[in-house]
């Protein structure tokens, strides 16, 4: 999942989305974007390795513990996408409206090929969360009960 995949899917001269550039920063930010494309979904993104690691969450990220939601891994997005909102014009990949649903910072606890554990501090999402891969690009995102 590289920025090359991001760039190949888009004609950046026809869409207001940011260009595909790796941008390493010391920050650990996250964003959740409500994306009204062909189907409504929420894009969950973590700023890591100079990109936004990204998952499409069809039913939105859970705000309470005990709820597990499908999160489909998608291509990495450029860090500048963290502030993106607006309309992707018809005829372009991901056409539809994008608005920021939540944003904030996170603290990474564990990261492996198949799992991320982290604390989120946002306006809507707060507490300890996990992303766990169960099949190729399919992950589960959930809020854990432990808040340590």
C-alpha atoms as a printed R data frame, in Angstrom:
    type eleno elety resid chain resno       x       y       z
1   ATOM     1    CA   UNK     A     1   0.000   0.000   0.000
2   ATOM     2    CA   UNK     A     2   2.107   2.862  -1.257
3   ATOM     3    CA   UNK     A     3   1.554   6.386  -2.481
4   ATOM     4    CA   UNK     A     4   2.189   5.038  -5.986
5   ATOM     5    CA   UNK     A     5  -1.173   3.240  -5.740
6   ATOM     6    CA   UNK     A     6  -2.792   6.495  -4.572
7   ATOM     7    CA   UNK     A     7  -1.396   8.419  -7.533
8   ATOM     8    CA   UNK     A     8  -2.307   5.760 -10.126
9   ATOM     9    CA   UNK     A     9  -5.988   5.884  -9.126
10  ATOM    10    CA   UNK     A    10  -6.295   9.660  -9.491
11  ATOM    11    CA   UNK     A    11  -5.964  12.382 -12.093
12  ATOM    12    CA   UNK     A    12  -4.660  15.054  -9.724
13  ATOM    13    CA   UNK     A    13  -5.219  17.797 -12.312
14  ATOM    14    CA   UNK     A    14  -8.984  17.086 -12.141
15  ATOM    15    CA   UNK     A    15  -9.466  16.635  -8.402
16  ATOM    16    CA   UNK     A    16  -8.724  18.911  -5.415
17  ATOM    17    CA   UNK     A    17  -6.973  16.081  -3.553
18  ATOM    18    CA   UNK     A    18  -3.345  16.629  -2.477
19  ATOM    19    CA   UNK     A    19  -0.442  15.290  -4.524
20  ATOM    20    CA   UNK     A    20   1.323  12.076  -3.567
21  ATOM    21    CA   UNK     A    21   4.308  13.142  -1.471
22  ATOM    22    CA   UNK     A    22   5.898  11.382   1.488
23  ATOM    23    CA   UNK     A    23   6.134  13.912   4.312
24  ATOM    24    CA   UNK     A    24   7.794  12.684   7.495
25  ATOM    25    CA   UNK     A    25   6.795  14.592  10.595
26  ATOM    26    CA   UNK     A    26   7.260  13.816  14.285
27  ATOM    27    CA   UNK     A    27   3.500  14.146  14.829
28  ATOM    28    CA   UNK     A    28   1.144  11.292  15.470
29  ATOM    29    CA   UNK     A    29  -2.200  12.507  14.181
30  ATOM    30    CA   UNK     A    30  -5.313  10.726  13.042
31  ATOM    31    CA   UNK     A    31  -8.318  11.760  11.024
32  ATOM    32    CA   UNK     A    32 -11.679  10.185  10.242
33  ATOM    33    CA   UNK     A    33 -13.331  11.485   7.090
34  ATOM    34    CA   UNK     A    34 -16.974  10.867   6.256
35  ATOM    35    CA   UNK     A    35 -16.921  10.001   2.555
36  ATOM    36    CA   UNK     A    36 -20.176  10.107   0.629
37  ATOM    37    CA   UNK     A    37 -18.981   8.285  -2.473
38  ATOM    38    CA   UNK     A    38 -20.786   5.462  -4.293
39  ATOM    39    CA   UNK     A    39 -21.483   4.172  -0.786
40  ATOM    40    CA   UNK     A    40 -21.249   6.111   2.436
41  ATOM    41    CA   UNK     A    41 -18.236   5.078   4.509
42  ATOM    42    CA   UNK     A    42 -15.705   6.581   6.883
43  ATOM    43    CA   UNK     A    43 -11.991   6.734   6.088
44  ATOM    44    CA   UNK     A    44  -9.840   6.108   9.170
45  ATOM    45    CA   UNK     A    45  -6.248   7.345   8.819
46  ATOM    46    CA   UNK     A    46  -3.149   7.205  11.041
47  ATOM    47    CA   UNK     A    47  -0.080   9.350  10.317
48  ATOM    48    CA   UNK     A    48   2.861   6.922  10.199
49  ATOM    49    CA   UNK     A    49   6.050   6.585   8.124
50  ATOM    50    CA   UNK     A    50   5.469   9.868   6.263
51  ATOM    51    CA   UNK     A    51   2.047   8.790   4.956
52  ATOM    52    CA   UNK     A    52  -1.486   8.213   6.212
53  ATOM    53    CA   UNK     A    53  -2.110   4.497   6.723
54  ATOM    54    CA   UNK     A    54  -5.750   4.194   5.670
55  ATOM    55    CA   UNK     A    55  -8.817   1.996   6.104
56  ATOM    56    CA   UNK     A    56 -12.376   2.363   4.792
57  ATOM    57    CA   UNK     A    57 -14.867   1.655   7.582
58  ATOM    58    CA   UNK     A    58 -18.345   1.036   6.073
59  ATOM    59    CA   UNK     A    59 -20.302   1.544   9.313
60  ATOM    60    CA   UNK     A    60 -17.962   4.083  10.891
61  ATOM    61    CA   UNK     A    61 -15.475   3.618  13.703
62  ATOM    62    CA   UNK     A    62 -16.987   2.544  17.029
63  ATOM    63    CA   UNK     A    63 -17.229   5.135  19.795
64  ATOM    64    CA   UNK     A    64 -17.972   2.547  22.506
65  ATOM    65    CA   UNK     A    65 -16.199  -0.632  23.552
66  ATOM    66    CA   UNK     A    66 -17.753  -3.974  22.634
67  ATOM    67    CA   UNK     A    67 -18.446  -2.996  19.013
68  ATOM    68    CA   UNK     A    68 -16.277  -4.435  16.246
69  ATOM    69    CA   UNK     A    69 -16.368  -2.925  12.787
70  ATOM    70    CA   UNK     A    70 -14.954  -4.031   9.459
71  ATOM    71    CA   UNK     A    71 -12.075  -1.819   8.276
72  ATOM    72    CA   UNK     A    72 -10.843  -2.476   4.728
73  ATOM    73    CA   UNK     A    73  -7.251  -1.393   4.203
74  ATOM    74    CA   UNK     A    74  -6.852   0.946   1.238
75  ATOM    75    CA   UNK     A    75  -3.834   2.611  -0.310
76  ATOM    76    CA   UNK     A    76  -1.691   4.944   1.787
77  ATOM    77    CA   UNK     A    77  -2.606   8.600   1.397
78  ATOM    78    CA   UNK     A    78  -0.301  11.632   1.550
79  ATOM    79    CA   UNK     A    79  -0.018  13.335   4.956
80  ATOM    80    CA   UNK     A    80  -1.566  16.497   3.476
81  ATOM    81    CA   UNK     A    81  -4.826  14.522   3.094
82  ATOM    82    CA   UNK     A    82  -5.253  14.867   6.870
83  ATOM    83    CA   UNK     A    83  -6.915  18.265   6.346
84  ATOM    84    CA   UNK     A    84  -8.699  17.422   3.092
85  ATOM    85    CA   UNK     A    85 -12.413  18.104   2.834
86  ATOM    86    CA   UNK     A    86 -14.560  19.040  -0.116
87  ATOM    87    CA   UNK     A    87 -15.968  17.401  -3.210
88  ATOM    88    CA   UNK     A    88 -14.177  15.004  -5.504
89  ATOM    89    CA   UNK     A    89 -15.782  15.683  -8.909
90  ATOM    90    CA   UNK     A    90 -17.934  13.122 -10.717
91  ATOM    91    CA   UNK     A    91 -15.954  10.866 -13.024
92  ATOM    92    CA   UNK     A    92 -12.980  10.717 -10.645
93  ATOM    93    CA   UNK     A    93 -11.959   7.904  -8.330
94  ATOM    94    CA   UNK     A    94 -13.789   8.337  -5.006
95  ATOM    95    CA   UNK     A    95 -16.179  10.950  -6.419
96  ATOM    96    CA   UNK     A    96 -18.392  12.508  -3.768
97  ATOM    97    CA   UNK     A    97 -18.174  14.679  -0.695
98  ATOM    98    CA   UNK     A    98 -15.539  14.311   1.994
99  ATOM    99    CA   UNK     A    99 -15.811  15.977   5.387
100 ATOM   100    CA   UNK     A   100 -13.761  15.660   8.535
101 ATOM   101    CA   UNK     A   101 -15.785  13.692  11.088
102 ATOM   102    CA   UNK     A   102 -13.083  13.567  13.777
103 ATOM   103    CA   UNK     A   103  -9.408  14.366  14.181
104 ATOM   104    CA   UNK     A   104  -6.807  14.432  16.871
105 ATOM   105    CA   UNK     A   105  -3.679  12.706  18.047
106 ATOM   106    CA   UNK     A   106  -2.805   9.119  18.818
107 ATOM   107    CA   UNK     A   107  -0.169   7.270  20.778
108 ATOM   108    CA   UNK     A   108   0.982   3.966  19.310
109 ATOM   109    CA   UNK     A   109   1.354   1.058  21.739
110 ATOM   110    CA   UNK     A   110   1.889  -1.928  19.418
111 ATOM   111    CA   UNK     A   111   2.475  -2.265  15.690
112 ATOM   112    CA   UNK     A   112   2.934  -5.512  13.804
113 ATOM   113    CA   UNK     A   113   1.998  -6.609  10.284
114 ATOM   114    CA   UNK     A   114  -1.364  -7.796  11.611
115 ATOM   115    CA   UNK     A   115  -2.161  -5.470  14.509
116 ATOM   116    CA   UNK     A   116  -2.044  -1.864  15.650
117 ATOM   117    CA   UNK     A   117  -2.892  -0.852  19.221
118 ATOM   118    CA   UNK     A   118  -3.142   2.841  20.037
119 ATOM   119    CA   UNK     A   119  -4.785   5.506  22.162
120 ATOM   120    CA   UNK     A   120  -6.854   8.119  20.359
121 ATOM   121    CA   UNK     A   121  -7.509  11.616  21.615
122 ATOM   122    CA   UNK     A   122 -10.098  13.288  19.408
123 ATOM   123    CA   UNK     A   123 -13.438  15.036  19.763
124 ATOM   124    CA   UNK     A   124 -15.495  11.875  19.161
125 ATOM   125    CA   UNK     A   125 -12.990   9.041  19.466
126 ATOM   126    CA   UNK     A   126 -11.106   8.764  22.747
127 ATOM   127    CA   UNK     A   127  -9.456   5.836  24.446
128 ATOM   128    CA   UNK     A   128  -7.619   2.694  23.532
129 ATOM   129    CA   UNK     A   129  -8.327   1.140  20.133
130 ATOM   130    CA   UNK     A   130  -7.057  -1.766  18.081
131 ATOM   131    CA   UNK     A   131  -6.944  -2.680  14.414
132 ATOM   132    CA   UNK     A   132  -6.519  -6.419  13.840
133 ATOM   133    CA   UNK     A   133  -6.101  -8.045  10.421
134 ATOM   134    CA   UNK     A   134  -8.149 -11.180   9.847
135 ATOM   135    CA   UNK     A   135  -7.898 -11.651   6.063
136 ATOM   136    CA   UNK     A   136  -5.642  -9.880   3.522
137 ATOM   137    CA   UNK     A   137  -7.006  -6.303   3.447
138 ATOM   138    CA   UNK     A   138  -9.810  -6.951   5.940
139 ATOM   139    CA   UNK     A   139  -9.289  -5.750   9.488
140 ATOM   140    CA   UNK     A   140 -11.457  -5.200  12.550
141 ATOM   141    CA   UNK     A   141 -11.368  -1.899  14.385
142 ATOM   142    CA   UNK     A   142 -12.644  -1.738  17.946
143 ATOM   143    CA   UNK     A   143 -12.359   0.216  21.161
144 ATOM   144    CA   UNK     A   144 -10.908  -1.853  23.958
145 ATOM   145    CA   UNK     A   145 -12.323  -1.855  27.465
146 ATOM   146    CA   UNK     A   146  -8.957  -1.159  29.084
147 ATOM   147    CA   UNK     A   147  -8.205   2.559  29.193
148 ATOM   148    CA   UNK     A   148  -4.676   2.408  30.696
